[in-house]
């Protein structure tokens, strides 16, 4: 049983803490972006990219664009891997 995980080459990970508490602690713009994201981002990975991007001097708006590009690259990589499996 795949438990509604679908067909994907992306790794699956077990959570080590309460995902809702981690999500609730994220900045509001990041939570809003995650609510519309195509991939099921973990709060930890989203926070890590958010923090790194802001540390590089990007604005929150530029950081959201950066996250969208990262998601697009991941989706393209997964799509290519799924096509190879079929």
Order of alpha helices (4+ residues) and beta strands (2+ residues): alpha-alpha-alpha-alpha
